Amino acid sequence: LFDGVGRQPPLENPSINLEVRFVGRRIAAAAPDEPVETKVSSQIKINSVFQLAAEAFYHDGPFTNSGPLPPKVDQETTYTVTWSVLNSSNSVRDAVVKTTLPTYVRWLNVVSPSSEKVIFKELTGEVIWDLGLVEARRGLTTAARQASFQIAFRPSVSHVDQTPVILTSSVLTGLDTFTNEKLTYSRRALDTRLLNDSRFRQGDERVAN
């Protein structure tokens, strides 16, 4: 089977069946040699490739951002964070992405698409995306699961000429429904260096006074 462009799609619920055969002869006193044969078989189930991409933008994405770029002390600049989840061969349940906002970053309570369950816990600063079930082949033969949200960064004097973190590392977890294994994948923290923004210019990342 192929996906229409000449590539073979990933197998669903892949496994490897192993069979080991032991052959020998039993040597016993006062008895003729006897042939002995033992077979051991096992199935090895292969985990799904379950991955997360995390990117920050100013000019791109579903929201219109505002504020100075490069960011300036005591002025808010808003950014869009986009998470994308892909999944290869097995359905994954109880999927969750978690991160934490630094104390100098504010949650703006807008999420796209609105059907995705992304919440902010004010007491802990956590942002949590509850994906639930992620079907096999997401991001391969069907679209990746994606969610975007908007945050606001207000730099202080201590940030001048720095490239501050605006989102701590993002961690994806879930349970592979075929292997029954917990899957974990982490992405680096995001800072004001917007490497995948279509109009990012060198210097836009450093906080100005």
C-alpha positions in Angstrom: 0.0 0.0 0.0 1.2 3.5 -0.8 0.0 7.0 0.3 -0.6 8.3 -3.2 2.7 10.0 -3.7 4.9 6.9 -4.0 5.7 6.5 -0.3 4.7 3.5 1.8 2.5 4.6 4.8 3.6 3.5 8.3 2.4 0.1 9.5 -0.4 0.1 12.1 0.3 -1.7 15.3 3.7 -3.1 14.1 5.2 -6.1 15.9 8.0 -8.6 15.3 7.3 -12.3 15.9 10.4 -14.2 17.0 10.8 -18.0 17.2 14.0 -19.6 18.6 14.5 -23.4 18.0 17.0 -25.3 20.1 18.1 -28.8 18.9 20.4 -31.2 20.7 20.8 -34.7 22.0 20.1 -36.0 25.5 22.9 -38.1 26.9 21.8 -40.4 29.6 23.6 -43.3 31.3 22.6 -46.8 30.1 20.3 -45.3 27.5 20.7 -44.4 23.8 21.1 -40.8 22.8 17.8 -39.1 22.3 17.1 -36.0 20.0 15.8 -33.0 21.9 14.0 -30.0 20.4 12.7 -27.0 22.1 10.9 -24.0 20.6 10.4 -20.6 22.2 8.3 -17.9 20.5 7.6 -14.3 21.4 6.0 -11.2 20.0 7.7 -7.9 20.3 5.4 -4.9 20.0 6.8 -1.7 18.7 6.0 1.7 20.2 4.5 4.5 18.1 6.7 7.4 17.2 4.9 10.2 19.2 6.5 13.6 18.8 5.9 17.3 19.6 7.0 20.5 17.8 6.8 23.8 19.7 7.4 27.2 18.0 6.9 30.8 18.8 5.9 33.5 16.3 5.2 37.2 16.0 4.2 37.7 12.4 2.7 34.2 11.7 -0.1 32.1 13.1 -3.8 32.6 13.8 -3.5 35.7 16.1 -2.4 39.3 15.4 0.4 40.2 17.7 1.3 43.6 19.0 4.0 45.5 20.9 7.5 46.5 20.0 9.9 44.1 18.2 12.6 43.9 19.5 10.8 43.9 22.9 11.4 46.9 25.1 11.6 47.3 28.9 8.2 47.8 30.6 6.3 47.4 27.3 4.3 44.3 26.4 5.0 42.3 23.3 2.6 39.5 22.4 3.7 36.2 20.8 1.9 33.2 19.4 3.0 29.7 20.5 2.0 26.8 18.3 2.2 23.1 19.4 2.0 20.3 16.8 1.7 16.6 17.6 2.4 13.8 15.2 1.9 10.1 15.8 3.1 7.2 13.6 1.7 3.7 14.0 -0.4 3.2 17.1 -3.2 5.2 18.7 -2.2 7.0 21.9 -4.6 7.8 24.7 -4.5 10.2 27.7 -2.2 12.4 25.6 -1.2 15.7 27.4 1.3 18.5 26.7 2.5 20.6 29.6 4.6 23.7 30.0 5.0 26.6 32.4 5.0 30.4 31.8 7.8 32.4 33.3 6.6 34.9 35.9 7.2 37.8 33.5 4.9 36.3 30.8 1.1 36.7 30.9 -1.5 34.3 29.6 -4.0 36.0 27.2 -6.7 33.3 27.2 -7.0 32.8 23.5 -6.7 29.4 21.8 -7.0 28.3 18.2 -8.7 26.1 17.2 -11.2 26.7 20.0 -12.1 22.9 19.9 -8.7 22.1 21.4 -8.7 21.9 25.2 -5.8 24.2 26.3 -6.1 25.6 29.8 -4.0 27.8 32.0 -3.5 27.2 35.8 -2.9 30.6 37.3 -1.6 29.3 40.7 1.2 27.2 39.1 1.7 29.0 35.8 1.1 25.7 33.9 -0.3 25.6 30.4 -1.9 22.2 29.7 -3.2 20.8 26.4 -5.5 17.8 27.0 -5.5 16.0 23.6 -7.2 12.8 24.8 -6.9 10.2 22.0 -4.4 10.8 19.2 -5.0 8.5 16.3 -2.3 6.6 14.4 -0.7 8.4 11.4 -1.5 11.9 12.6 0.9 14.2 10.8 1.8 11.5 8.2 -1.3 10.5 6.2 -3.6 12.9 8.1 -3.0 16.4 9.5 -1.1 16.8 12.7 -3.0 17.8 15.8 -2.2 21.5 16.4 -3.1 24.1 19.0 -2.0 27.8 19.2 -2.2 30.2 22.1 -1.1 33.8 22.7 1.1 35.2 25.5 2.4 38.6 26.5 6.0 39.3 27.5 6.9 42.4 29.6 10.7 42.7 30.0 12.4 44.3 32.9 15.8 46.1 33.1 17.4 42.8 33.9 16.4 41.5 30.4 18.2 44.2 28.5 20.4 42.9 25.6 19.2 39.3 26.6 17.2 36.7 24.7 14.7 35.7 27.5 12.8 32.5 27.7 9.1 33.1 27.1 8.0 29.4 27.5 9.7 26.7 29.4 10.3 23.2 27.9 7.1 21.5 26.6 6.6 17.8 27.5 4.3 15.5 25.7 3.1 12.3 27.3 0.6 9.5 26.4 -0.1 5.8 26.7 0.4 3.7 23.6 -2.8 1.6 23.2 -1.0 -1.2 21.4 2.1 -1.7 23.6 0.6 -0.3 26.8 3.8 1.7 27.3 4.0 5.3 28.5 5.5 7.6 25.8 7.3 10.9 26.6 8.8 13.5 24.3 10.2 16.9 25.3 10.9 20.1 23.3 13.3 22.8 24.3 12.2 26.1 26.0 11.2 28.9 23.6 12.9 32.3 23.8 12.5 35.5 21.8 14.6 34.2 19.0 11.8 33.4 16.5 13.7 31.2 14.1 10.7 30.0 12.2 8.9 33.3 11.9 8.7 34.3 8.2 9.7 37.9 8.9 12.1 37.5 11.8 15.2 39.7 11.6 18.5 39.3 13.4 18.4 41.6 16.4 14.6 41.3 17.0 15.3 38.9 19.8 17.3 41.1 22.1 15.5 43.3 24.6 16.0 47.0 24.2 16.1 49.6 26.9 
